[in-house]
């Protein structure tokens, strides 16, 4: 057992952080020096501290997620962070989203596939439009939920880029 200023790290953690039953069973006195020979540097991983004491909450959340997964997936509502990320994909010409495969100009500006077919130069910098893929944005697109293009008429759904076009073809707000 490692010690820090005369306190065993394990005893300190179990005395400070709650256990599943709420009772510290190792040592009732968190300042006890029993079992320590000399002060030494303590090493406790930040992950251990951040996850200790929340095991029961994690189990509950997992059980809830499993129970909910049997139901048909409903479109989720966008939050501020998702909307900020989705705005990175906004086409400067039509304000729709550029979805994978995402091509960029030499300066890194993107446009959606529909507008790209109609353009001869980048609308932002007037540089040439080459077939340079933006792999970083493509990877990011895999974890972003995009709002339906009919959100202005009332659709509140957000979708993975691969399901967005399918939804928009049958959206009740189109």
C-alpha positions, -999 to +999 in steps of 0.1 A: +000+000+000+014+034-009+015+062+017+014+099+013+023+121+042+016+092+066-018+084+051-024+053+031-039+062-003-064+034-003-077+043+032-079+080+022-099+072-009-123+048+008-128+073+037-135+102+014-154+086-015-187+068-008-188+030-013-218+011-028-233+007+007-222+042+019-200+027+046-162+028+046-151-006+056-113-003+055-106+023+081-129+046+100-101+071+107-089+086+073-059+102+090-046+069+105-010+062+098-014+025+106+006+004+080+027+033+067+064+033+073+075+065+057+060+093+036+062+085-001+047+099-033+012+088-040+001+078-075-036+076-080-049+076-116-074+104-123-097+079-139-099+060-106-109+091-088-134+103-114-152+069-116-150+059-079-182+061-061-204+063-092-205+027-101-242+023-091-252+053-112-233+039-142-250+006-138-284+022-136-277+043-167-265+012-186-296-007-176-318+021-187-300+024-221-304-014-227-341-012-218-346+017-241-327+002-270-356-023-277-379+006-287-377+021-322-350+048-323-366+083-323-348+113-337-330+131-310-331+168-302-300+189-309-281+205-281-259+235-283-226+215-287-241+194-315-253+225-333-219+241-330-202+210-345-228+208-372-222+244-382-186+235-392-202+215-421-223+244-434-220+252-471-213+289-476-234+289-508-267+272-499-263+268-461-270+231-463-245+207-449-215+192-467-216+155-459-190+128-466-172+125-489-161+161-481-139+178-507-121+211-500-102+238-519-064+242-514-071+266-485-094+241-467-128+256-475-156+232-481-189+233-501-217+207-503-217+183-532-247+200-549-230+234-550-196+220-559-210+205-591-221+241-601-189+259-591-156+265-610-138+281-580-141+283-542-168+308-532-147+318-501-112+324-515-117+320-553-091+293-554-093+263-575-116+235-564-095+203-564-104+168-554-088+171-519-107+152-493-110+166-458-105+134-438-107+151-404-141+165-411-153+132-425-143+115-392-160+142-372-191+138-393-194+102-381-200+115-346-222+145-353-260+146-355-272+169-383-306+186-382-331+179-409-331+205-437-368+210-430-361+222-394-372+257-405-407+243-412-409+224-379-389+192-380-370+187-348-351+155-358-313+152-359-297+124-377-263+107-385-251+118-419-258+084-434-295+086-423-302+123-430-310+120-467-333+090-461-353+109-435-355+141-456-370+121-485-400+111-463-400+140-438-436+151-430-424+188-430-411+188-466 
